[in-house]
Amino acid sequence: MKMSRIFKIVFLFTLLTTGMYGQQEPQYTLYNYNTMTVNPGYTGSRGHLALLSLYRSQWVGIEGSPKTITFGIDSPVGISDGVGLSIIQDQWGPASETYIDGNYAHQLILNRKGDKLALGLKAGARFFSVDWSKGIRRDQDDVQFNENVNGKLLPTIGAGIFYYTGKGYLGLSVPSFFPSEHYDRNIEVQSVERMHFYFIGGYVFDLNPDLKFKPSCFVKQVLGSPLSVDVSANFLVYETLNLGVNYRWDDSVSALFGFQISPRFNAGYAYDYSINELINYNSGTHEIFLRYQLITRENKLKSPRFF
């Protein structure tokens, strides 16, 4: 199968926009629903067992474009601790990466109002593979397109702090402290995993008894790469329907939709429209999620949580 011109564009664009450092950490538009993956300090903060599944198909219409599957589970343990597990499968072009991380958080009560500061840790591994036969014709004279990588093991240790009240939150995290090279040194093109810094924040305003407004932001800094900034505005109607928009600086604009199916089930969807160099080569990005919460009489919520 011939390597299409569009595939070359997206593959080179993905490398060049990260300074030849690869796809790096998976990208999410629905970061507000996937917070444990962003910051381990969030683990167990919802007060009950929660399971999350998320699927993202980026730049639809481009051969080899990134696709991400995420699964997460977390639960409180005792009064002030939380544990969780996240599994992520990230595929882009000939490369695939599987992340498996365990999460732990300890929550400190700061005052009588119940404001909390959570200290989180994550530890695990990622398995990186490259199969140049997938979507790319091998060039016998080009070594960088002929040497596969088969399940290279890369250890990860990360940390985060997460401050939250009944109405707002702030978080700072580093998903992995270890830089790592994805390709062997004898291959000309290498993909180097650089340290990431994440900042997340948001606040819920009660406009009236049936309408809440939550602005939020998600800032990502990768050493050696441009700053990435997401700014979102979400409205929660009747504590059931969530409507919002997101702007990713110089990258995309997004429409957000969420629905509280029942006290236990919550689903959502996001559509990203590119505003960068790829605008003429794709029909958008789709992201969907489903969350289940094990709510019992002991941990019954007074109202759905907006973060």
N, C-alpha and C positions, 0 to 999 in steps of 0.2 A: 504494500500500500504506500503510495507516494505521500510525502509530507506536504500538506497544503501550505499555501502562502499565508493563509490566516493563522495556521498553527505556528508558523515561524514567528509571526508578529506577536502573538500572545506569549509565546515561550520567551522570546527575547525581551518583551516588555516586562514580564514578570521578573526576569533576572536583573535587568537594567534599573528598574525602579527601586530595587533594594540594594543597589550597589554590588551586584553579583553575590548577594547573600541569600538568595533563594526566597521561597514563599514565606519563610519564617513562621510565626504562630498563625493558626487559622484565624480568619476574619469573620466577624459577626455583626450584623445589623441589629438583631434582637438581643443585644448585650444585656438589656434590663431583665430578660428572662433567663439568662444564662450566666448569672453573676459568679457562681462558684468557680466556673472555668476561668473567669477573669481574675478573681481574687479569692484565695483559699480562706480568708477571714470571714467570708459570707457563710461558710459551711455550718449547717445546723441552725442558722439564725431565724428560720421561719417557724421554728417551734414544733415541727412535726416531720415525719418521714415524707420526702418528696422525690419523685422520679421525673426525669426530664429526657425527652428525645428531641433532636433537632436535625434538620437536613438543610443544607445550603448548596445550591447549584449556581455557580458564578459565571457571568458572561455567556449566557445561553446562546448557542449558535456558533461558538468558536470551538473547533476541535481541540481536545486536550485541556479545556478550561477547568479551573479548580472545582472540586466537589468535596463537601465535608459532611460527615455523619458524626453526631455527638450524642453520647449517652451519659447521664449523670444521676447519681443517687446520693442523698445526704440525709442526716437525721441528727437531732439533738441526743446527747448522751448525758444523763444526769441533769443537773441544774445549769451548769455553765460551760459545757463542752459540746462539740459537734464533730462528727466524722462523715466522710464522704468518699466516693469513688467516681472518677470520670474516665471515660474511654472515648477517644477521638480517632476517626479514620479520615485522613486528608489525602486527596488524590489530585495531582495536577500534571498533565502531560504524561511523561514516562515515569514520574516520581510518585511514590506513595509513602505516607508516614503514619504510623499508629502510635498514639500517645496513651499510656496507661498511668494514672496518677492516683495516689491515695492522699486525702486531705484531712487535716485536723485543725480545729479552731478552739481557742479558749476565750470566753467572753467575760469581760470585767464590767460590773455595774458601776456607773460613775456617779449617780445621784439618785435621789428619791423619785424622780420622774421616770426612772428606768432607762435612761440613755446608756448605751453600751459601747465599749471599745473591744473589738475582737482581734486577737492575734492569731494568724493562721500560718500553717506550714503545709507544703505539698512535697511529695517525693514519689519518684517512679522512674519510668523509662520510656523512651521512644524508639521505634524500630523503623529505620529508613531504608528504602529500596528504590532502585532505578532500573527499569527495563527499557532499553533504547529501542526495542522492537515494537513497542506500543506507540503507534502513530507516527513513528519516525523511521525513514529508510536508513539503514545502516550504510555508512560510507567507510569502505575498507581502508581508506587512506587517512581517516580522521579518528584519532584515538579517543577523543572525548565523546564520540557517539558509538563506541564499540565496547567499552568496559562497563558492565552492569555492577550494581551494588545490591547485595542480597541480604536484607534484614540486618543492617548495621545497628548495633545496640548503642544507644546514647543515654546515659543516666541523667536524671533531672532532679534538682532540688530548688524549690521556690518558696516565697513567703509573701505575706500581705497583712496589712492592717485595715480594719473596716470599722468605722464609727457610724453608728446609726441611732436614730430616735424613732418615735412614732410617725414622724413626718418626713425625715430626710436622712441622707447618708453621704459619706465621703469614704473613699478607699484608695489606697496606694499599694501596688504590688509589683513583684518581679517574678514572672512565671518560671524562670530558670536562671540560676547564677552561673551555669557552666557554658562558655562558648564551645562550639564543637564543629569540626569539619565533616561535611557529609560525603565528600569524595576522597579517594585515596590521593596521596601526594603526587603520584606519577601521572595523574590525569590533569590536563591543562586547565580545565575549568572546574573550580571548586565552589561549593555552596557552604558558606560559613554561617552558623547560627550565632547571632550576636545577642547580647543581653537586651531584654525588653524592659521598659518601665511603663506601667499602666496607672492611670488616674481615672477614677470614676466618681461621679457625684450626681445628686438629684434631690429635689424637694417636692412635696405634695401640698398643693394649695386647695382648700375647700372653697370653691366658688359659690356653691349653694348645696343644700342637702343631697342633691342628685347628680352633682357634677364636680369632678375633681380635675385639677390641672397639674401636670408634672413635667417641668423642664428638667433635662438631664444632659450630661456630657460624658464622653469617653475619650481620653487622650492617650495616645500610644507613642512612645519614643523608642526607637531602635538605634543603638549607637551606630553612627555612620550613615543613617538614612533620614529622610525628611520627617518632620513631625506629622502625625496623623490625628485629626480632630473630628469627632462625631458630635453633633449637637442635635438633640431631639426635643420635640414638644408633643406630649401625649395628653389626651383627655379621657377620663373614665366616666362613663354615663351609666347612672343607676347601678353602679358597682358591678356591671355586667359587660358592657361594651367598651372596648378601648380603641380609640382612633388617634393616629398620630402621624408625624412626618419626621424625617431625619435628614440631616445634611452632613455628608462627609467631605471635608475641605478638598476642593479641586479634584474630586473623584466621582461622587454620585449624589443624587437626591433620592429619597425613599418614601414610600407610603407604608404605614404600619397599621395592622389590624389585629385585635385580640378579642376573644370572647370567653367569658366565664360560663362554660357549659353547665356546670353544677358546682357545688362547694368543693368537690374533689378534682374536677377536670377543668383544665384551662388550655385553650389552643390559640395559636396566632400565626400570622403570615406577614411577610415583608417583601416588597418589590423594590429593587434598586434600579435606577436609570443612570447610566454612565454619562458623565459630563467631561471625561478626559479623552485621551487619544484613541480609546477603543470605542467611542460612541458609534462609529459607522460599521463596526464589525460584530456587534452582539445585540441581542434583543432584550437584554436586562438580566438581572439576577433575582432568583427566587429563594426565599428562606421560610421554612415552616417549623413549628414546634408544637409539642403536646406535653403537658405537665400533669402528673397525678399526685395528689396530696392525701396521705392517710390521716384523715381527721377523725378523732374519736371524741367521746364525751369529755375526756380529761383535757384535750388540747383544742377544743372547738374554738374557731375564730369568731370574733364578734362581727367582723366584716372582712371582705377580701383584701389582701395586702397588695399595694400598688408597686412594690419593689421587692 
